[in-house]
């Protein structure tokens, strides 16, 4: 008796599964048949953000919207993967997603590359470095307001998205990353410059001094020292007291005085963290 019940239960469940699978097959066949008959009625392009290196017109020309090569065609005859590949081949497109719905609408979603800095190298090649550290060409449609680096920069550019090759350029990228995340430095540092010794200098928006950073090693400590200098020394001596501020050594800030400055640097009081030399070079902060 018990075995008969188990047998009937197995048969019942098997029948239910057969009916379910048959029903699903009919539904899928119906959906497939309906989808096969759907034609493209519209193409909508979504580009988030407010930096348009590639606009809707650029997307349209890449995938043929304006030429009406998509609208009116059956969706099953449109190669969605090929459209995505065309869009991803554009240097300003970081990611592209193309999908359809049952109303015949093709949706194109574009994620653009976001530039972090602009490089002008020593042979006057001009290009961006994006937030991922990749070289990206300039755009005819849009100019990004980002930190500019110039001077003795050897990093070449061959017109396509590429990785950074030289340590100096990687240091510039690291420095730009740090500056972009700090409200004080974003407001104060207007440019990066690489001098003939291939050392990085920070060009301030306020003040005429050169700020010698050196490399991006101990970057957080160096800029913390510079921040302390701004708080402790500048209020006493003014912006024009020093023509060079050397922060390339992580344990001190060295200032080379501007002999034409109106204010006397002796106004800085000596204490355990600040010393003033009698020569033209001052160790302003020393750890």
Secondary structure in CASP SS format (residue, H / E / C, confidence):
PFRMAT SS
TARGET T0000
AUTHOR 0000-0000-0000
METHOD secondary structure of the structure
MODEL  1
X C 1.00
X H 1.00
X H 1.00
X H 1.00
X H 1.00
X H 1.00
X H 1.00
X H 1.00
X H 1.00
X H 1.00
X H 1.00
X H 1.00
X H 1.00
X H 1.00
X H 1.00
X H 1.00
X H 1.00
X H 1.00
X H 1.00
X H 1.00
X H 1.00
X H 1.00
X H 1.00
X H 1.00
X H 1.00
X H 1.00
X H 1.00
X H 1.00
X H 1.00
X H 1.00
X H 1.00
X H 1.00
X H 1.00
X H 1.00
X H 1.00
X H 1.00
X H 1.00
X C 1.00
X E 1.00
X C 1.00
X C 1.00
X E 1.00
X E 1.00
X E 1.00
X E 1.00
X E 1.00
X E 1.00
X C 1.00
X C 1.00
X C 1.00
X C 1.00
X C 1.00
X C 1.00
X C 1.00
X C 1.00
X H 1.00
X H 1.00
X H 1.00
X H 1.00
X H 1.00
X H 1.00
X H 1.00
X H 1.00
X C 1.00
X C 1.00
X C 1.00
X C 1.00
X C 1.00
X C 1.00
X C 1.00
X C 1.00
X C 1.00
X C 1.00
X E 1.00
X H 1.00
X H 1.00
X H 1.00
X C 1.00
X C 1.00
X H 1.00
X H 1.00
X H 1.00
X H 1.00
X H 1.00
X H 1.00
X H 1.00
X H 1.00
X H 1.00
X C 1.00
X C 1.00
X C 1.00
X C 1.00
X E 1.00
X E 1.00
X E 1.00
X E 1.00
X E 1.00
X E 1.00
X E 1.00
X E 1.00
X C 1.00
X C 1.00
X C 1.00
X C 1.00
X E 1.00
X E 1.00
X E 1.00
X E 1.00
X E 1.00
X E 1.00
X E 1.00
X E 1.00
X C 1.00
X C 1.00
X E 1.00
X E 1.00
X E 1.00
X E 1.00
X E 1.00
X E 1.00
X C 1.00
X C 1.00
X C 1.00
X C 1.00
X C 1.00
X E 1.00
X E 1.00
X E 1.00
X E 1.00
X E 1.00
X C 1.00
X C 1.00
X C 1.00
X E 1.00
X E 1.00
X E 1.00
X C 1.00
X C 1.00
X C 1.00
X C 1.00
X C 1.00
X C 1.00
X C 1.00
X C 1.00
X C 1.00
X C 1.00
X E 1.00
X E 1.00
X E 1.00
X E 1.00
X E 1.00
X C 1.00
X C 1.00
X C 1.00
X C 1.00
X C 1.00
X C 1.00
X C 1.00
X C 1.00
X C 1.00
X C 1.00
X E 1.00
X E 1.00
X C 1.00
X C 1.00
X C 1.00
X H 1.00
X H 1.00
X H 1.00
X H 1.00
X H 1.00
X H 1.00
X H 1.00
X H 1.00
X H 1.00
X H 1.00
X H 1.00
X H 1.00
X H 1.00
X H 1.00
X C 1.00
X C 1.00
X H 1.00
X H 1.00
X H 1.00
X H 1.00
X H 1.00
X H 1.00
X E 1.00
X E 1.00
X E 1.00
X E 1.00
X E 1.00
X E 1.00
X C 1.00
X C 1.00
X C 1.00
X C 1.00
X C 1.00
X E 1.00
X E 1.00
X E 1.00
X E 1.00
X E 1.00
X C 1.00
X C 1.00
X C 1.00
X C 1.00
X C 1.00
X E 1.00
X E 1.00
X E 1.00
X E 1.00
X E 1.00
X C 1.00
X C 1.00
X C 1.00
X C 1.00
X H 1.00
X H 1.00
X H 1.00
X H 1.00
X H 1.00
X H 1.00
X H 1.00
X H 1.00
X H 1.00
X H 1.00
X H 1.00
X H 1.00
X H 1.00
X H 1.00
X H 1.00
X H 1.00
X H 1.00
X H 1.00
X H 1.00
X C 1.00
X C 1.00
X C 1.00
X C 1.00
X E 1.00
X E 1.00
X E 1.00
X E 1.00
X E 1.00
X C 1.00
X C 1.00
X C 1.00
X C 1.00
X C 1.00
X E 1.00
X E 1.00
X E 1.00
X E 1.00
X E 1.00
X E 1.00
X C 1.00
X C 1.00
X C 1.00
X C 1.00
X C 1.00
X C 1.00
X C 1.00
X H 1.00
X H 1.00
X H 1.00
X C 1.00
X C 1.00
X C 1.00
X C 1.00
X C 1.00
X C 1.00
X C 1.00
X C 1.00
X C 1.00
X C 1.00
X C 1.00
X C 1.00
X C 1.00
X E 1.00
X E 1.00
X E 1.00
X E 1.00
X E 1.00
X E 1.00
X C 1.00
END
